[in-house]
Amino acid sequence: MTSPAPVSVSIDPVALAQALIRRPSVTPADAGAMDTLQRQLEALGFACRRMKFGEIENLYARRGTARPNLCFAGHTDVVPVGDDAAWTAGPFEAQIKDGVLFGRGAVDMKSAIAAFVAAVAKIPEHPGSISFLITGDEEGVAEDGTVKVVEALAAEGEIIDHCIVGEPTSANLLGDMVKIGRRGSINAWITVEGRQGHVAYPHRAANPVPVLVDILSGLKARVLDEGYTGFQPSNLEITTIDVGNTATNVIPASAKARVNIRFNPAHKGKDLAAWIEAECVKAAEGFDGTASALCKISGEAFLTEPGAFTDVIVAAVSDATGRAPELSTTGGTSDARFIRALCPVVEFGLVGSTMHQVDERVPVEEVRQLADAYQALVNRYFAAFA
């Protein structure tokens, strides 16, 4: 007796997005968002694994065992809502007003997760495998989320051939932009320790402020690069300077600053960290104190070269929207920086103009159109790679 053939299922991506938004998963809380998603995926025949690291809930789900394995990646955690009273509709009520869905996560990025689920529900039979890599730690420190899942999957020998990340990449109209790379990011906490004293007796003190100024001046004086093919120039920004001195007649004991560099593939994070540390050493020469930098690399720059995979995505977006998207590397970082260790990765999702804002919102028809684009992407992917 043969098993019945898989049946296409109709899932309303808007209704599923509402169900996810109603779970107030403000990072690092989960609030049942993963359970909601897991139940839906298991009903579609996915084998689901919860991969918890620290207090963070992560989910890896796969349907099929053969290659190629096309993965959809995203996150269920959201940023804080800000002033609840300023919202047109409750941030976790997922209300629809005049054809627009309001709620924290509507754009970034619960609607994209729902759209991909709805897309694969309509494709019950396919060669190869479809998988989901969903984290609850993208908007937070990102230490127990995708990076840990990627490390675990790699150690197990799990192969993902290509990945689409559902971040809100569209700029003005759905489908006008996809991201094929991102700049890297490094933060540096610079501390100069001197010796406190009276301003009238500077020889009895060691003022850390001029040393800090010299360090920052040296960092800002360097032109990191003029750009890289497909990328804008790297930039260094001073994000804070702190002395904490409330007195007018006291030389402070310490001075601190923080800088961030967004860098293109012309650089490696470790090289930038070494340069910052060297600037501290140089500025502190002859100073009766210390200068140091604690550097943390959030992610390296990467680029998925245009080719067969990006061609699939461009064609799928055109199928659903009639637009040929720009292939871009602009914007901030995403979890694609971790997934790139496993496979080529591209990002495509909704218009991001209201993400992280009060009244985050998306037209419901764009959520359905995104589901159509993802369905076309899956079909075109297996036609090209299976």
Number of C-alpha atoms within 10 A of each C-alpha: 3 4 5 6 8 11 12 13 14 11 17 16 26 26 14 21 26 23 19 29 27 21 23 24 23 20 20 22 18 22 17 16 22 23 16 14 21 20 12 18 21 14 10 20 15 20 15 18 13 15 18 16 14 9 13 19 24 24 23 21 20 20 21 17 11 12 16 19 24 23 23 25 26 26 28 33 32 27 19 17 22 12 9 14 11 12 16 14 19 17 27 21 17 25 19 17 13 8 11 17 26 28 31 34 33 32 28 30 26 28 35 32 28 26 29 23 24 25 27 23 21 16 16 15 15 15 16 16 21 23 21 24 22 27 30 29 29 23 20 15 11 19 14 22 30 26 19 18 22 18 14 13 14 14 9 9 8 12 16 20 16 20 25 25 28 28 28 24 25 21 16 12 16 25 28 23 26 30 27 24 29 29 27 24 23 21 22 22 16 22 21 25 22 22 16 17 18 14 15 11 10 14 10 13 20 21 26 27 21 14 25 24 15 16 24 22 13 15 19 14 8 10 11 18 14 11 15 14 10 17 20 16 17 21 18 18 14 15 11 11 16 12 14 11 13 8 8 8 11 17 23 23 20 23 23 20 20 19 19 19 21 24 28 29 20 16 17 17 24 14 10 18 19 13 13 23 19 15 19 25 15 14 21 21 12 7 14 13 18 17 25 19 22 13 21 15 17 19 21 22 22 21 22 17 15 10 8 12 21 19 14 21 25 23 19 25 28 17 15 20 19 13 17 17 21 15 19 17 23 16 12 10 18 21 23 28 21 21 24 19 14 17 17 21 29 27 28 27 32 31 24 21 17 16 21 18 15 21 21 23 26 24 19 22 14 21 27 21 19 29 27 21 26 28 24 20 23 22 17 18 20 18 12 12 17 14
